[in-house]
Amino acid sequence: MKHTFLASTCALVLAGPALAQTEIEFWHAFTGRLGELVAEQVSTFNASQSDYVVTATHKGNYSETLNAGIAAFRAGEQPDILMVFEVGTATMMAASGAVKPVYEVMADAGADFDGEAYIGSVKGYYTSSDGKMLSLPFNSSTPVLWVNRDALSDAGIDPDVDLSTWEQVGDVLTQLKDAGSSCPLTTAWQSWIHLENFSAYHDAPFATKANGFGGVDTELALNGPAQVAHISAMGEWAQDGKFIYAGRRNEGGANFRAGECALFTESSAGYAGIKSEAEFEFDVRPLPYWEAVKAEPQNTIIGGASLWVMEGQTDEEYAGVAAFLNFLSSSEIQAKWHQDTGYLPITNDAAKLTREQGFYEANPGTDVAVIQMTAKAPTDNSKGLRLGSFDQIRGIIDEELEAVWSGDKDAQTALDSAAERGNALLRRFEQANR
């Protein structure tokens, strides 16, 4: 199809003909600091061996990268490896003939691969019902609360104030607003954090059938009493100027990194950008929970993406894919990725190595996301989400939440509408994938 890359003769240290390397195409969604770190991983792999060369290409944001991969497959021009965000998992599973499961890639290549090496709360998202790995976990994150300590101090608030519950957060937002803060709280990825993870953290269903893991005949349950109460509170904060909505993705990240906002609910992977850009003292804290709903939190669920291997490649390419995926999962590479980015270590050995290296001790709070994900065994409500057409459903949820923030709808009305509109998409997905 493509795929032979001739090594430059000037790079050869031995006399003789140039050796052909098998090219592995990898499409991803990262820019900025994360894009630089992916490029570093690819460069390290390419320098570590001479049989394969991975070429990494940015294809837009998560949605755009998924759509680019689907269009490329239809045109017979698909890459070897495609990064797909977690909400696209059910879509990829249903793409019969488009993907080659990772466990098959590894077995066919004779690669040394242990699916049990991966952290359970991460692995479960990307495995079949019988536990076989379909795609490789790559960048897995979970939401946390980022705290601008200087902003709290400037408002006369103890920067070590307890923010473990939303009740306590509400009190602090009032104090920040009264002290003149223009942005007490902002958020990234509002559906992922304030509905999807909120539901898991409070052990409330987001959808029936174990959030879709039990079958495609699932229905949304995101309009339950707990979710309505939380979105109602946030709607009131929005009207009072205590919660500032910046956009559907991570637009609020720029506001927080610039020091404009005191509190920020965002992915643990915000660490890379915040560490490099913030000119203020910051903390990472656990995601708050409503004590009125649950005495103690359950566990959060992952975001981020996994790597899917596309069908239609040569045996040589699949051997290269297997080598690259094993490289990405190695303890040293995973530990470095975790420490550089704030993404979760996807293997138990990488987490152990990070602790042994003293990273958590030297960087307090960087283990919050790991503890939050792994302290409790997941329930049917907290092991993740597997819903068809989920990217489009998230768009519907975003639209309805925006109506709450602007005061045009109350939380119950908006979430009822989100459930009704989202269920229509789920029924179409069910009919197409029975």
QUIQUIZI-V243412 format. One record per backbone hydrogen bond with DSSP energy under -0.5 kcal/mol. NH is the residue of the N-H (numbers start at 1). CO is the residue of the C=O. If there is no record, write none. Layout:
NH & CO
NH & CO
This chain:
5 & 3
5 & 21
6 & 4
7 & 5
7 & 19
11 & 8
12 & 9
21 & 5
22 & 51
23 & 3
24 & 53
25 & 23
26 & 55
27 & 81
28 & 57
34 & 31
35 & 31
36 & 32
37 & 33
38 & 34
39 & 35
40 & 36
41 & 37
42 & 38
43 & 39
44 & 40
45 & 41
46 & 42
47 & 43
48 & 44
48 & 45
49 & 45
49 & 46
53 & 22
55 & 24
56 & 54
57 & 26
59 & 28
65 & 61
66 & 62
67 & 63
68 & 64
69 & 65
70 & 66
71 & 67
72 & 68
73 & 69
74 & 70
75 & 71
76 & 73
77 & 72
80 & 25
81 & 25
82 & 308
83 & 27
84 & 306
86 & 304
88 & 85
89 & 86
92 & 88
93 & 89
94 & 90
95 & 92
96 & 94
98 & 95
99 & 95
100 & 309
101 & 99
102 & 134
103 & 133
104 & 101
105 & 101
106 & 102
107 & 103
108 & 104
109 & 105
110 & 107
111 & 106
113 & 111
115 & 113
117 & 114
118 & 115
119 & 346
122 & 119
123 & 119
124 & 120
125 & 122
126 & 122
126 & 123
127 & 124
128 & 132
131 & 128
134 & 126
135 & 126
136 & 307
137 & 135
138 & 305
139 & 305
140 & 138
141 & 139
141 & 303
144 & 266
145 & 285
146 & 144
146 & 264
147 & 283
148 & 262
149 & 147
149 & 281
150 & 281
152 & 148
153 & 149
154 & 150
155 & 151
156 & 153
157 & 152
161 & 158
166 & 289
169 & 165
170 & 166
171 & 167
172 & 168
173 & 169
174 & 170
175 & 171
176 & 172
177 & 173
178 & 174
179 & 175
180 & 177
181 & 176
184 & 241
185 & 242
186 & 263
188 & 265
189 & 249
193 & 189
194 & 190
195 & 191
196 & 191
197 & 192
198 & 193
199 & 195
200 & 196
201 & 197
202 & 198
203 & 200
204 & 199
208 & 219
211 & 207
212 & 208
213 & 210
214 & 209
215 & 212
218 & 216
221 & 206
222 & 206
224 & 221
228 & 224
229 & 225
230 & 226
231 & 227
232 & 228
233 & 229
234 & 230
235 & 231
236 & 232
237 & 233
238 & 234
239 & 235
240 & 236
241 & 238
242 & 237
243 & 237
244 & 185
245 & 243
253 & 250
254 & 251
255 & 251
256 & 252
257 & 253
258 & 254
259 & 256
260 & 255
261 & 255
262 & 183
263 & 184
264 & 146
265 & 186
266 & 144
266 & 264
268 & 142
270 & 267
271 & 268
272 & 269
272 & 341
274 & 270
275 & 271
276 & 272
277 & 273
278 & 274
283 & 147
285 & 145
289 & 164
291 & 289
293 & 290
294 & 290
298 & 201
299 & 200
300 & 372
303 & 141
305 & 139
306 & 84
307 & 136
308 & 82
308 & 306
309 & 100
310 & 80
311 & 98
318 & 314
319 & 315
320 & 316
321 & 317
322 & 318
323 & 319
324 & 320
325 & 321
326 & 322
327 & 323
328 & 324
329 & 325
330 & 326
330 & 327
334 & 330
335 & 331
336 & 332
337 & 333
338 & 334
339 & 335
340 & 336
341 & 337
342 & 338
344 & 140
348 & 117
351 & 347
352 & 348
353 & 349
354 & 350
355 & 351
356 & 352
357 & 353
358 & 355
359 & 354
362 & 358
363 & 359
366 & 363
368 & 365
371 & 367
372 & 368
373 & 369
374 & 370
375 & 371
382 & 379
383 & 379
386 & 211
390 & 387
393 & 389
394 & 390
395 & 391
396 & 392
397 & 393
398 & 394
399 & 395
400 & 396
401 & 397
402 & 398
403 & 399
404 & 400
405 & 401
406 & 402
407 & 404
408 & 403
409 & 403
414 & 410
415 & 411
416 & 412
417 & 413
418 & 414
419 & 415
420 & 416
421 & 417
422 & 418
423 & 419
424 & 420
425 & 421
426 & 422
427 & 423
428 & 424
429 & 425
430 & 426
431 & 427
432 & 428
433 & 429
433 & 430
434 & 431
